[in-house]
């Protein structure tokens, strides 16, 4: 008598991991289908129980008060441990994964980042960029950050949050990053626009923040990150933001790359351009710490 019992097919470990990642991403897509790139304090308050919150302010500011359940993140922990100073991410994806998991950051949970825009340096944009680069499917920034939340009299937590058990599955998105080799190669490419997110005095040649040489990358257009905020630390209206970039010929049809000193302020401008729907925008995390240190790379003043 023939045994007609079906034997389950065997799959490779790689296939099973890929299937799990795709399933996790589908779950996140469903859970965060209404998560835009920019969220309001009202929206966060209404969805606290289904979000993971990341606070990128200083340790002292975090301990004085933070959003309920928020975890503290320092961008420096994720940089290349072999180099100082550097804005480049550590090349070990496993190391980055382990850091995020220790913080309780899961790739399956919608994530909102916030800071203190008038006092910080755009760290929320850097965290947004890094998580997108690592394949997190749903990341947003809270408009107005901590000051707006505090001034509205919303719930505050002062004790540290216990990190949740988390699984982060990196899915590197190379469309989010650019390196110095490509920038140098395309300096005269008309379809390639380089945006400097530093202040005007740095762009003009002042040496600051441990940069080896003063100036800017040839052909770069200056858009200081803070010029995209109003006096309260909230983003300008989208119509105003679009005009800032259009007036400088930073158009959606061009390939836009961003830099600053260490990829922090440029990470914020990256976030703004993602908000505006620019299809090809990348951050240069090495930025001036790396570019100015390479004596053979050109600078303008």
C-alpha positions as CSV (number, residue, x, y, z in Angstrom):
1,X,0.0,0.0,0.0
2,X,1.4,3.3,-1.1
3,X,2.1,5.9,1.7
4,X,0.5,9.1,0.5
5,X,1.5,11.1,3.5
6,X,2.9,14.5,2.3
7,X,6.4,15.4,3.5
8,X,6.7,19.2,4.3
9,X,9.1,20.9,1.9
10,X,12.5,21.9,3.2
11,X,13.5,25.5,3.0
12,X,16.9,27.1,3.4
13,X,17.6,29.2,6.5
14,X,18.0,32.3,4.3
15,X,14.6,31.8,2.7
16,X,13.0,31.4,6.2
17,X,14.7,34.6,7.4
18,X,13.6,36.5,4.3
19,X,10.0,35.2,4.8
20,X,10.0,36.4,8.4
21,X,11.3,39.8,7.5
22,X,8.7,40.3,4.8
23,X,5.9,39.1,7.0
24,X,7.1,41.5,9.7
25,X,7.2,44.4,7.3
26,X,3.6,43.5,6.1
27,X,2.5,43.5,9.7
28,X,4.1,46.9,10.2
29,X,2.5,48.2,7.0
30,X,-0.9,47.2,8.3
31,X,-0.3,48.5,11.9
32,X,1.0,51.9,10.7
33,X,-0.9,52.4,7.5
34,X,-1.9,55.9,8.8
35,X,1.6,56.9,10.0
36,X,2.8,59.9,8.0
37,X,6.4,61.1,8.0
38,X,5.5,64.1,10.2
39,X,3.1,63.7,13.1
40,X,1.5,66.2,15.5
41,X,1.5,66.1,19.3
42,X,-2.2,65.4,19.2
43,X,-1.7,62.4,17.0
44,X,1.0,61.0,19.2
45,X,-1.1,61.5,22.3
46,X,-3.9,59.6,20.7
47,X,-1.7,56.7,19.7
48,X,0.8,56.4,22.6
49,X,-0.1,52.7,23.3
50,X,0.9,51.5,19.8
51,X,4.1,53.5,19.3
52,X,7.7,53.3,20.2
53,X,9.1,56.8,21.0
54,X,12.7,57.8,20.7
55,X,14.0,60.9,22.5
56,X,17.2,62.3,21.0
57,X,17.8,65.1,23.5
58,X,20.6,65.3,26.0
59,X,20.7,62.8,28.9
60,X,20.0,65.6,31.4
61,X,17.0,66.8,29.5
62,X,15.7,63.2,29.2
63,X,15.9,62.6,32.9
64,X,14.1,65.9,33.7
65,X,11.1,64.6,31.8
66,X,10.2,62.8,28.6
67,X,7.2,61.4,26.8
68,X,5.7,58.3,28.5
69,X,7.5,55.1,27.4
70,X,10.2,57.0,25.4
71,X,13.7,55.6,25.2
72,X,16.9,57.7,25.0
73,X,19.0,57.5,21.8
74,X,22.4,59.1,21.2
75,X,23.5,59.1,17.6
76,X,27.2,58.8,18.6
77,X,26.6,55.2,19.7
78,X,25.9,54.2,16.2
79,X,29.0,55.7,14.5
80,X,32.1,53.8,13.3
81,X,34.0,52.8,16.5
82,X,37.3,52.8,14.6
83,X,37.2,56.5,13.7
84,X,37.1,59.7,15.8
85,X,35.5,62.0,15.0
86,X,33.1,60.5,12.5
87,X,29.5,60.7,11.3
88,X,29.7,57.5,9.4
89,X,27.7,54.6,10.8
90,X,29.5,51.6,12.1
91,X,30.0,49.1,9.3
92,X,28.7,46.2,11.4
93,X,25.0,45.8,10.8
94,X,24.9,43.2,13.5
95,X,26.3,45.8,16.0
96,X,23.7,48.4,14.9
97,X,21.0,45.8,15.2
98,X,22.1,44.8,18.7
99,X,22.1,48.5,19.9
100,X,18.6,49.0,18.6
101,X,17.3,45.9,20.2
102,X,18.9,46.8,23.6
103,X,17.0,50.1,23.4
104,X,13.8,48.2,22.8
105,X,13.5,49.4,19.1
106,X,11.6,46.9,17.0
107,X,11.3,47.0,13.2
108,X,7.7,45.8,13.6
109,X,6.5,48.8,15.6
110,X,5.7,52.3,14.3
111,X,8.3,54.7,15.6
112,X,8.2,58.4,16.4
113,X,11.4,60.5,17.1
114,X,11.4,63.8,18.8
115,X,13.9,66.4,20.2
116,X,14.1,70.0,21.3
117,X,14.3,71.7,17.9
118,X,15.4,75.2,19.2
119,X,18.2,73.7,21.4
120,X,19.3,70.6,19.4
121,X,21.0,70.1,16.1
122,X,18.5,68.2,14.1
123,X,19.2,64.9,15.8
124,X,15.6,63.7,15.2
125,X,16.4,63.9,11.4
126,X,19.6,61.9,11.9
127,X,17.6,59.2,13.7
128,X,14.9,59.2,11.1
129,X,17.5,58.9,8.3
130,X,19.4,56.1,10.1
131,X,16.3,54.0,10.8
132,X,15.1,54.4,7.1
133,X,18.6,53.4,5.9
134,X,18.4,50.3,8.2
135,X,15.0,49.4,6.6
136,X,12.6,50.4,9.3
137,X,9.3,50.6,7.4
138,X,7.5,53.2,9.5
139,X,9.3,56.1,11.1
140,X,8.0,59.6,11.8
141,X,9.1,62.9,13.5
142,X,6.9,64.7,16.0
143,X,6.5,68.3,14.9
144,X,7.5,70.8,17.6
145,X,9.2,68.2,19.7
146,X,9.4,68.3,23.5
147,X,8.7,72.0,23.9
148,X,5.4,71.8,22.1
149,X,4.4,68.6,24.1
150,X,5.4,70.3,27.4
151,X,3.7,73.6,26.7
152,X,0.5,71.8,25.9
153,X,0.5,70.2,29.4
154,X,0.6,66.6,28.2
155,X,1.6,63.5,30.2
156,X,5.3,63.4,31.3
157,X,7.4,60.6,32.6
158,X,10.6,61.2,34.7
159,X,11.8,57.7,35.5
160,X,13.6,55.7,32.8
161,X,11.5,53.4,30.7
162,X,12.3,49.7,30.8
163,X,13.3,48.7,27.2
164,X,10.8,46.3,25.6
165,X,11.9,43.0,24.2
166,X,12.5,43.8,20.6
167,X,13.6,42.3,17.4
168,X,15.1,44.5,14.7
169,X,15.8,43.0,11.2
170,X,18.1,45.3,9.2
171,X,17.1,45.7,5.6
172,X,19.8,48.0,4.2
173,X,18.4,50.6,1.8
174,X,21.3,51.9,-0.2
175,X,19.1,54.6,-1.8
176,X,19.4,56.6,1.4
177,X,23.1,57.1,1.6
178,X,25.9,58.6,-0.6
179,X,29.7,58.4,-0.1
180,X,32.5,60.8,-0.9
181,X,33.6,58.9,-4.0
182,X,30.3,59.4,-5.8
183,X,30.1,63.1,-4.7
184,X,33.6,63.8,-6.1
185,X,32.8,61.9,-9.3
186,X,29.6,63.9,-9.9
187,X,30.7,67.4,-8.9
188,X,30.0,68.7,-12.4
189,X,26.9,66.6,-13.1
190,X,24.0,69.0,-13.8
191,X,21.5,66.4,-12.5
192,X,23.3,66.2,-9.2
193,X,22.7,68.9,-6.5
194,X,24.7,69.1,-3.3
195,X,23.1,70.8,-0.3
196,X,25.1,72.1,2.7
197,X,22.9,72.2,5.8
198,X,25.3,74.1,8.0
199,X,25.1,77.8,9.0
200,X,26.1,80.5,6.6
201,X,29.4,81.3,8.4
202,X,30.5,77.7,8.2
203,X,29.5,77.5,4.5
204,X,31.6,80.7,3.9
205,X,34.7,79.1,5.3
206,X,34.8,79.5,9.1
207,X,36.3,76.5,10.8
208,X,34.1,75.0,13.5
209,X,33.3,71.7,15.4
210,X,36.7,70.0,14.7
211,X,36.6,70.4,10.9
212,X,40.1,70.2,9.5
213,X,39.6,72.8,6.7
214,X,37.1,75.6,6.1
215,X,34.8,76.0,3.2
216,X,32.2,73.9,1.4
217,X,32.1,71.2,-1.3
218,X,32.4,72.8,-4.7
219,X,29.0,73.8,-6.2
220,X,27.1,73.1,-3.0
221,X,23.9,75.1,-2.2
222,X,23.5,76.4,1.4
223,X,20.2,75.6,3.2
224,X,20.8,76.0,6.9
225,X,18.7,73.3,8.7
226,X,17.3,75.8,11.2
227,X,15.9,78.0,8.4
228,X,13.3,75.4,7.9
229,X,11.8,76.0,11.4
230,X,9.7,78.8,12.8
231,X,10.4,80.5,16.1
232,X,8.5,77.8,18.1
233,X,10.7,75.0,16.6
234,X,7.9,73.7,14.4
235,X,8.4,73.1,10.7
236,X,7.4,75.9,8.3
237,X,4.2,75.3,6.3
238,X,4.9,73.0,3.4
239,X,4.3,75.7,0.8
240,X,7.0,77.7,2.4
241,X,9.4,74.7,2.6
242,X,8.8,74.0,-1.1
243,X,9.7,77.6,-2.0
244,X,12.9,77.4,0.0
245,X,14.2,74.6,-2.1
246,X,12.7,75.7,-5.4
247,X,14.2,79.1,-5.1
248,X,17.7,77.4,-4.9
249,X,16.9,75.1,-7.8
250,X,16.8,72.1,-5.6
251,X,14.1,70.3,-7.5
252,X,12.4,66.9,-7.2
253,X,13.7,65.8,-10.6
254,X,17.3,66.2,-9.5
255,X,19.5,63.8,-7.5
256,X,19.8,65.5,-4.1
257,X,22.6,64.8,-1.6
258,X,23.0,66.4,1.8
259,X,25.9,67.1,4.1
260,X,26.8,69.2,7.2
261,X,29.6,68.5,9.7
262,X,28.7,64.9,10.7
263,X,25.5,64.1,8.9
264,X,23.2,65.4,11.7
265,X,21.8,68.6,10.4
266,X,21.8,67.2,6.9
267,X,19.8,64.3,8.3
268,X,17.2,66.8,9.3
269,X,17.1,68.3,5.8
270,X,16.9,64.8,4.5
271,X,13.7,64.3,6.6
272,X,12.2,67.5,5.3
273,X,12.8,66.5,1.7
274,X,11.3,63.1,2.3
275,X,8.3,64.9,3.8
276,X,8.0,67.0,0.6
277,X,8.1,63.8,-1.5
278,X,11.5,64.2,-3.2
279,X,12.1,60.8,-4.7
280,X,15.9,60.8,-4.8
281,X,17.4,62.3,-1.6
282,X,20.5,60.9,0.2
283,X,22.5,61.8,3.3
284,X,26.3,61.9,3.4
285,X,27.0,60.9,7.0
286,X,30.8,61.4,6.7
287,X,30.1,65.0,5.8
288,X,32.8,67.7,6.5
289,X,34.6,65.6,9.2
290,X,35.5,63.2,6.5
291,X,35.6,65.4,3.4
292,X,37.8,68.2,4.9
293,X,40.2,65.6,6.4
294,X,41.0,64.2,2.9
295,X,43.5,66.7,1.6
296,X,43.0,65.7,-2.0
297,X,39.3,66.6,-1.9
298,X,38.4,70.1,-3.1
299,X,36.8,72.9,-1.1
300,X,35.5,76.3,-2.0
301,X,35.1,79.5,0.0
